[in-house]
């Protein structure tokens, strides 16, 4: 867990825990995308080109995860009345 937190901005740095670090890095990316509330056209393609999507996900998969995350956030906000 410590390696995943320490290296989540450098997903290829620690070879021993690489897969776990890449998952945390992807979760961090989704958290930052969620702050935008909507995906801008071309953003996912740009992130893929820059190598900022640390796991092998297609453009459609990233968008699907994003929309699912936004739905869960919305449901949680409604439940918590925030």
JOGIDA-V290415 format. One record per backbone hydrogen bond with DSSP energy under -0.5 kcal/mol. NH is the residue of the N-H (numbers start at 1). CO is the residue of the C=O. Records with the same first field share a line. If there is no record, write none. Layout:
NH = CO, CO
//
This chain:
5 = 1
6 = 2
7 = 3
8 = 4, 5
10 = 7
13 = 10
14 = 10
15 = 13
18 = 15
21 = 17
22 = 18
23 = 19
24 = 20
25 = 21
26 = 22
27 = 23
28 = 24
29 = 25
30 = 26
31 = 27
32 = 28
33 = 29
34 = 30
35 = 31
36 = 32, 33
37 = 33, 34
38 = 36
40 = 38
43 = 40
46 = 42
47 = 43
48 = 44
49 = 45
50 = 46
51 = 48
52 = 47
53 = 47
54 = 52
57 = 55
62 = 58
63 = 59
64 = 60
65 = 61
66 = 62
67 = 63
68 = 64
69 = 65
70 = 66
71 = 67
72 = 68
73 = 69
74 = 70
75 = 71
76 = 72
77 = 73
78 = 74
79 = 75
80 = 76
81 = 77, 78
82 = 77
//
